[in-house]
Amino acid sequence: MKSPLLLVHGLFGSLSAAGILAPFTNKSVFTPDLIGYGQYREQHGREWTLNDQAEHLENWLRTRTDESVHLAGHSVGGAVAVLMAKRYPEKVRSLTLIEGNLTLGDAFWSQKIASQSLDEIQIEVNGFRGDVTAWIARAGVKPTKFAIETATGWLDNQPVATLRAQARAVVSETGKESYLEGLRSIVSSGLPVHLLSGANSRSGWNVPGWLEENATTDQIIPQAGHLMMIEQPEIFAHMVTNNLTD
């Protein structure tokens, strides 16, 4: 795969951990922080839309390469990736949805956070931080040293104001009919669209029948769930890159 791969993270954290990226051998992989996260965490004090996030990614990418990229988004990042592919088709060679939010049903956690106070969210995040092993165990993740360290970094990568702003943006966007219409137009355009999920979480992913039927590939990682990149990082990297062509 010669064209770069751009990985878009979900509601918590980033995808820049060395243990996630190491299996992408001989691949150029970009893992930018979204607005409100990591190096952009100081922007947490304002509201934004997922289209703002898509524009942010395009601006970030434009300063680093003139090449189009293979775009892959996980969970909430999948929704951002859909919008980027729709808004900037000339920048995207393929779209991979890694259990990306496709409906409000996928945004069940975002719906909860969107309606909470910042204090309520902080109490919940503090609970996760107090027992990271239990937090990831609820997602079916075995508490390896790598998984615990990465998940801890995810919790620390953004303030709770970012979580609420991003959750509200997700609920607003994926609740619109135009969101899935945009994804349908991407599929109709001929852009390769790949679906990737974990065997333990696929049943909870609300993939429309028309998308399952028309996706370029539909892959499932055995013995993994929604956080597959910290459960099976080698298989995750292989699955993401296996079907990408230049």
C-alpha positions as CSV (number, residue, x, y, z in Angstrom):
1,M,0.0,0.0,0.0
2,K,1.7,3.2,-1.2
3,S,-0.9,5.8,-0.4
4,P,-1.0,6.9,3.3
5,L,-3.6,5.5,5.7
6,L,-5.4,8.0,7.9
7,L,-6.9,6.5,11.1
8,V,-9.7,8.5,12.8
9,H,-10.1,7.8,16.5
10,G,-13.4,7.4,18.5
11,L,-15.0,9.3,21.4
12,F,-12.1,8.6,23.8
13,G,-8.4,8.8,23.1
14,S,-6.5,8.4,19.9
15,L,-5.1,5.6,17.7
16,S,-1.5,6.8,18.0
17,A,-0.2,4.2,20.6
18,A,2.9,2.5,19.5
19,G,1.4,-0.9,20.1
20,I,-1.4,-0.1,17.6
21,L,0.8,1.4,14.9
22,A,3.7,-1.1,15.1
23,P,1.9,-3.9,13.1
24,F,1.4,-1.4,10.2
25,T,4.9,-2.3,8.9
26,N,6.2,-0.3,6.0
27,K,3.0,1.7,5.9
28,S,2.7,5.5,6.3
29,V,0.0,5.9,8.9
30,F,-1.5,9.3,10.1
31,T,-3.3,9.4,13.4
32,P,-4.3,13.0,14.0
33,D,-6.1,14.3,17.1
34,L,-9.6,15.6,16.4
35,I,-10.7,19.0,17.7
36,G,-10.7,19.0,21.5
37,Y,-8.3,16.0,21.8
38,G,-4.6,15.7,22.5
39,Q,-2.7,18.6,21.0
40,Y,-6.0,20.4,20.3
41,R,-7.5,19.9,23.7
42,E,-7.5,23.6,24.4
43,Q,-10.3,24.0,21.9
44,H,-12.7,22.0,24.2
45,G,-14.5,25.1,25.4
46,R,-16.6,25.5,22.3
47,E,-19.2,23.5,20.4
48,W,-18.6,22.0,17.0
49,T,-20.2,19.7,14.4
50,L,-18.8,16.6,12.8
51,N,-18.5,18.6,9.6
52,D,-16.1,20.8,11.5
53,Q,-14.1,17.7,12.5
54,A,-14.0,16.6,8.9
55,E,-12.8,20.0,7.8
56,H,-10.2,19.9,10.6
57,L,-8.9,16.6,9.3
58,E,-8.7,17.9,5.7
59,N,-6.7,21.0,6.9
60,W,-4.4,18.8,9.0
61,L,-3.8,16.5,6.1
62,R,-3.2,19.3,3.6
63,T,-0.2,20.6,5.6
64,R,1.4,17.1,5.5
65,T,0.9,15.5,2.1
66,D,-0.5,16.2,-1.4
67,E,-1.5,12.6,-1.7
68,S,-5.0,11.2,-1.3
69,V,-5.4,8.7,1.6
70,H,-7.0,5.5,2.5
71,L,-9.4,6.8,5.3
72,A,-10.5,4.6,8.2
73,G,-12.6,5.7,11.1
74,H,-13.4,3.8,14.3
75,S,-16.7,4.3,16.1
76,V,-17.4,8.0,16.3
77,G,-14.4,8.5,14.0
78,G,-16.3,6.5,11.4
79,A,-19.0,9.2,11.3
80,V,-16.3,11.8,10.8
81,A,-14.7,9.7,8.1
82,V,-18.0,9.4,6.2
83,L,-18.3,13.2,6.2
84,M,-14.7,13.8,5.1
85,A,-15.2,11.3,2.2
86,K,-18.4,13.1,1.2
87,R,-16.9,16.6,1.5
88,Y,-13.5,15.9,0.0
89,P,-13.8,13.0,-2.4
90,E,-10.6,14.0,-4.2
91,K,-8.6,13.3,-1.0
92,V,-10.0,9.8,-0.3
93,R,-9.0,6.6,-2.1
94,S,-11.1,4.3,0.1
95,L,-13.2,4.4,3.2
96,T,-13.1,1.8,6.0
97,L,-15.7,1.9,8.7
98,I,-14.5,0.2,11.8
99,E,-17.8,-0.2,13.7
100,G,-18.3,3.4,12.7
101,N,-21.5,5.2,14.0
102,L,-24.1,4.8,11.3
103,T,-27.3,5.4,13.2
104,L,-28.4,6.8,16.6
105,G,-28.5,3.2,17.7
106,D,-24.8,3.1,17.3
107,A,-24.4,6.3,19.3
108,F,-26.0,5.0,22.5
109,W,-23.1,6.1,24.7
110,S,-23.0,9.5,22.9
111,Q,-26.7,10.0,23.6
112,K,-26.1,9.4,27.3
113,I,-23.1,11.8,27.5
114,A,-24.8,14.5,25.4
115,S,-27.4,14.9,28.0
116,Q,-25.2,14.9,31.1
117,S,-23.6,17.7,33.1
118,L,-19.9,18.1,33.0
119,D,-19.7,17.0,36.7
120,E,-21.7,13.8,35.9
121,I,-19.3,13.0,33.0
122,Q,-16.3,13.7,35.2
123,I,-17.5,11.4,37.9
124,E,-18.0,8.6,35.4
125,V,-14.6,9.1,33.8
126,N,-13.0,9.2,37.2
127,G,-14.6,5.8,37.9
128,F,-13.1,4.4,34.7
129,R,-9.7,5.8,35.6
130,G,-9.9,4.3,39.1
131,D,-10.3,0.8,37.6
132,V,-9.2,0.7,34.0
133,T,-9.2,-3.1,34.0
134,A,-12.9,-3.2,34.9
135,W,-13.7,-0.5,32.3
136,I,-12.1,-2.4,29.4
137,A,-13.4,-5.7,30.7
138,R,-16.9,-4.5,30.1
139,A,-16.0,-4.3,26.4
140,G,-14.6,-7.8,26.6
141,V,-10.9,-6.8,26.6
142,K,-8.4,-8.9,28.4
143,P,-6.4,-6.8,30.8
144,T,-3.0,-7.1,29.2
145,K,-0.3,-4.5,30.1
146,F,-0.6,-3.0,26.6
147,A,-4.4,-2.8,26.8
148,I,-4.4,-1.2,30.2
149,E,-1.7,1.4,29.3
150,T,-3.4,2.3,26.1
151,A,-6.9,2.6,27.6
152,T,-5.4,4.8,30.4
153,G,-3.9,7.1,27.8
154,W,-7.3,7.3,26.1
155,L,-8.9,8.5,29.3
156,D,-6.3,11.2,29.6
157,N,-6.4,12.4,26.0
158,Q,-9.3,14.8,26.4
159,P,-11.2,16.8,29.0
160,V,-14.8,15.9,29.7
161,A,-16.0,19.1,27.9
162,T,-14.6,17.5,24.7
163,L,-16.5,14.3,25.3
164,R,-19.8,16.2,25.7
165,A,-19.3,18.4,22.7
166,Q,-18.3,15.5,20.5
167,A,-21.2,13.4,21.8
168,R,-23.6,16.1,21.0
169,A,-22.1,16.5,17.5
170,V,-22.5,12.8,16.9
171,V,-26.1,12.7,18.0
172,S,-27.0,15.7,15.9
173,E,-25.4,14.4,12.7
174,T,-26.3,10.7,12.8
175,G,-29.9,11.6,13.6
176,K,-30.3,13.3,10.2
177,E,-31.5,11.4,7.1
178,S,-28.9,13.3,5.1
179,Y,-26.1,11.4,6.9
180,L,-27.0,8.0,5.6
181,E,-27.9,9.5,2.2
182,G,-24.4,10.9,2.0
183,L,-23.0,7.5,2.8
184,R,-25.2,5.9,0.1
185,S,-23.9,8.5,-2.4
186,I,-20.3,7.5,-1.5
187,V,-21.1,3.9,-2.1
188,S,-22.8,4.7,-5.4
189,S,-19.8,6.8,-6.5
190,G,-17.7,3.6,-6.7
191,L,-15.3,4.5,-3.9
192,P,-14.2,1.3,-2.2
193,V,-16.1,1.0,1.1
194,H,-14.9,-1.6,3.6
195,L,-16.6,-2.8,6.8
196,L,-14.6,-4.1,9.7
197,S,-16.0,-5.3,13.0
198,G,-15.2,-7.6,15.9
199,A,-17.0,-10.9,16.1
200,N,-18.1,-10.2,19.7
201,S,-19.7,-6.8,18.9
202,R,-20.9,-7.1,15.3
203,S,-24.4,-7.9,16.3
204,G,-24.7,-4.6,18.0
205,W,-23.5,-2.6,15.0
206,N,-26.5,-1.1,13.0
207,V,-25.3,-1.7,9.5
208,P,-28.1,-1.0,6.9
209,G,-28.8,-4.0,4.7
210,W,-28.1,-2.0,1.5
211,L,-24.6,-1.2,2.9
212,E,-23.8,-4.8,3.8
213,E,-24.9,-5.8,0.3
214,N,-22.9,-3.2,-1.5
215,A,-19.7,-2.8,0.6
216,T,-16.5,-3.7,-1.1
217,T,-15.6,-6.0,1.8
218,D,-17.2,-7.0,5.0
219,Q,-14.6,-8.4,7.4
220,I,-14.9,-9.7,11.0
221,I,-12.1,-10.2,13.4
222,P,-12.6,-13.4,15.5
223,Q,-12.4,-13.3,19.2
224,A,-12.5,-9.5,19.3
225,G,-15.0,-6.8,20.1
226,H,-15.4,-3.0,19.6
227,L,-11.9,-2.3,20.9
228,M,-10.2,-4.7,18.5
229,M,-7.1,-2.6,18.0
230,I,-6.0,-3.3,21.6
231,E,-7.3,-6.8,21.7
232,Q,-5.8,-8.1,18.4
233,P,-3.5,-5.3,17.1
234,E,-1.7,-7.4,14.5
235,I,-4.9,-8.8,13.1
236,F,-6.5,-5.4,13.2
237,A,-3.6,-3.9,11.2
238,H,-3.7,-6.7,8.7
239,M,-7.5,-6.4,8.2
240,V,-7.4,-2.7,7.7
241,T,-4.7,-2.8,5.1
242,N,-5.4,-6.2,3.4
243,N,-7.8,-4.9,0.8
244,L,-6.4,-1.5,0.1
245,T,-4.9,-1.0,-3.4
246,D,-3.3,1.9,-5.1
